Amino acid sequence: MTTAITRPDAQRQAASVSAARQLVSFSFYRVDPAWRRLPKATRRKHADEFCDIIRSYGKRLMVLTYSLTGLKSDVDFLVWRVGKTLEELQEMSAAAQQTALGAYLTVPYSYLSMTKRSTYVDKLDPDHQDRRLFITPAKAKYFFVYPFVKTREWYQMPFDQRQSLMDEHIQVGNKYPSVRLHTTYSFGLDDQEFVVAFETDQPKDFLDLVQELRETKTSRYTQRDTPIFTCVARSMPDVMKDLGA
């Protein structure tokens, strides 16, 4: 006789948990090519103003920036933000749009999510559920991000069956300690169900991890896990230099 796996008690304490959650925003920006044709001094002035906005809000939010120059054809840089309220994320976005550079920026991709304890138990590292409530960046050199949606069939399975399948998935992830995973949740907040982000100094380890995960049983229940963004950690001034400031 087998005993069904039940959700952790903390999962049933939604009221107390929700107060501790963080809002997470991934905004991918593209610079209009017309901006690069402006005089050098003008571009420098625009860049300085934009960097000042990023720097000032970095005192209130967790703000990390990444370059995608040469790595993705339709985006130039990422601003990854973690905060407490939707309003402060909106306020920062509005301030960025109101800069001179903002007139030349579009946001082809934007993902909103929230931290949350995992539904599934990591039997090798049970405490990881609490760590998921708070984003602690590794500040590694490389950052990989993609939206994720599971099939409806996945959610129709009994929880103990899903946990059994996730045991294999989690075991594979634990084989790659050089890759730090940040899984955040978007149910009802945005079009995807999750935003999955990975930090590492070794891109080869991330590639091997993803390839091995494709071979797990949970992979058959993936509906969408694209687009995938490969990002390089850069300060905002360095991002601007890459773009011609």
SVG drawing of the C-alpha trace seen along z (x, -y; Angstrom):
<svg xmlns="http://www.w3.org/2000/svg" viewBox="-8 -66 40 68">
<polyline fill="none" stroke="black" stroke-width="0.4" points="0.0,0.0 1.4,-3.4 0.8,-6.6 -0.2,-9.6 2.1,-12.6 0.4,-15.6 1.3,-19.3 3.5,-20.9 1.5,-22.5 3.0,-25.9 1.1,-25.6 -2.2,-25.7 -1.2,-28.9 -1.7,-31.1 -2.6,-34.2 0.6,-34.4 2.7,-33.4 1.3,-35.9 2.4,-38.8 6.0,-37.8 6.0,-37.3 7.9,-39.5 6.8,-40.8 9.2,-40.1 9.5,-41.9 11.5,-41.0 11.5,-43.9 13.3,-43.4 14.0,-46.6 14.8,-47.4 16.4,-50.7 15.2,-52.3 18.1,-52.3 17.3,-56.0 18.8,-56.7 22.2,-55.6 22.1,-58.2 21.9,-61.0 25.0,-63.0 27.4,-61.3 27.0,-64.0 23.2,-63.7 23.3,-59.9 25.7,-60.3 23.3,-62.8 20.3,-60.5 22.2,-57.5 23.3,-59.4 19.7,-60.4 18.5,-56.8 21.2,-55.4 20.4,-57.8 16.8,-56.5 18.0,-52.9 20.5,-53.9 17.9,-55.8 15.3,-53.0 18.0,-50.5 17.9,-52.0 14.3,-51.0 14.0,-47.8 16.4,-45.0 17.4,-46.1 19.9,-44.1 20.7,-44.8 21.9,-42.6 23.0,-43.0 21.6,-41.0 23.5,-42.8 24.4,-40.3 22.5,-37.5 18.9,-38.2 17.8,-40.0 14.8,-41.8 16.0,-43.0 19.0,-44.9 18.9,-44.7 17.0,-43.4 16.1,-45.1 15.3,-42.5 13.4,-44.0 12.1,-42.7 9.8,-44.7 6.9,-44.6 4.1,-46.3 2.8,-46.7 2.8,-50.4 6.5,-50.8 7.2,-48.7 4.9,-50.9 6.4,-54.1 9.9,-53.0 8.7,-52.0 6.9,-55.4 10.1,-57.3 12.2,-55.3 9.6,-56.1 9.7,-59.8 13.4,-60.1 14.7,-61.4 16.0,-57.8 12.5,-56.5 11.2,-58.0 13.4,-55.6 12.6,-52.5 10.1,-49.7 9.5,-46.6 9.0,-43.6 8.8,-41.2 7.7,-41.8 7.0,-39.1 5.4,-39.7 5.5,-37.1 5.6,-36.5 7.6,-34.5 5.9,-31.5 6.8,-28.4 7.1,-25.4 4.1,-23.0 6.5,-20.1 8.9,-18.8 12.6,-18.7 13.5,-15.6 17.2,-16.3 16.9,-20.0 13.5,-20.5 14.4,-24.1 14.6,-25.3 10.8,-26.1 11.4,-28.9 14.2,-30.3 11.9,-30.7 9.9,-33.4 12.8,-35.8 15.0,-36.3 18.7,-36.1 20.6,-36.7 23.9,-34.9 25.1,-37.9 26.6,-35.4 27.9,-36.4 25.1,-34.8 21.4,-34.8 18.9,-32.7 15.2,-33.4 12.0,-32.0 8.3,-31.9 6.8,-28.4 3.4,-26.9 2.3,-23.3 -0.4,-21.3 -3.9,-21.1 -3.3,-17.3 -0.6,-18.0 -3.0,-19.7 -5.6,-17.0 -3.2,-14.4 -3.4,-13.6 -0.9,-15.5 1.0,-12.4 1.6,-11.4 2.9,-14.9 5.2,-14.8 6.6,-11.4 7.3,-12.9 8.8,-16.0 11.2,-13.9 13.1,-13.0 13.0,-16.6 14.3,-17.9 17.0,-15.2 18.3,-16.3 18.4,-20.0 20.4,-19.1 23.1,-17.6 24.1,-21.1 25.0,-23.2 26.7,-25.8 23.3,-26.8 21.0,-28.8 17.3,-28.5 14.7,-31.2 11.2,-29.9 8.5,-32.5 4.7,-32.2 2.4,-34.1 -1.0,-32.4 -3.5,-35.1 -0.9,-37.9 0.4,-37.4 0.0,-35.1 2.5,-32.4 2.2,-30.3 5.8,-30.6 8.9,-32.6 12.0,-30.4 15.4,-32.1 18.8,-30.6 22.1,-32.2 25.5,-30.6 29.1,-31.4 29.1,-28.3 26.7,-28.4 27.7,-24.8 26.3,-23.6 23.0,-25.3 22.9,-23.7 23.5,-20.3 20.9,-20.8 18.2,-21.8 19.1,-18.9 18.9,-16.4 15.5,-17.9 14.1,-17.2 14.6,-13.5 12.6,-13.5 9.0,-12.4 7.7,-15.8 8.9,-17.2 5.9,-15.6 3.7,-18.0 5.4,-21.2 3.1,-23.2 5.4,-26.2 8.9,-27.2 9.9,-29.8 11.2,-32.4 14.5,-31.8 16.7,-34.8 20.5,-34.5 21.7,-37.5 25.1,-38.8 25.4,-40.7 26.4,-44.3 26.0,-47.6 23.6,-50.0 26.4,-52.4 28.2,-49.5 24.9,-48.4 24.6,-52.0 28.2,-51.9 27.4,-48.6 24.5,-50.5 26.6,-53.4 26.4,-56.0"/>
</svg>
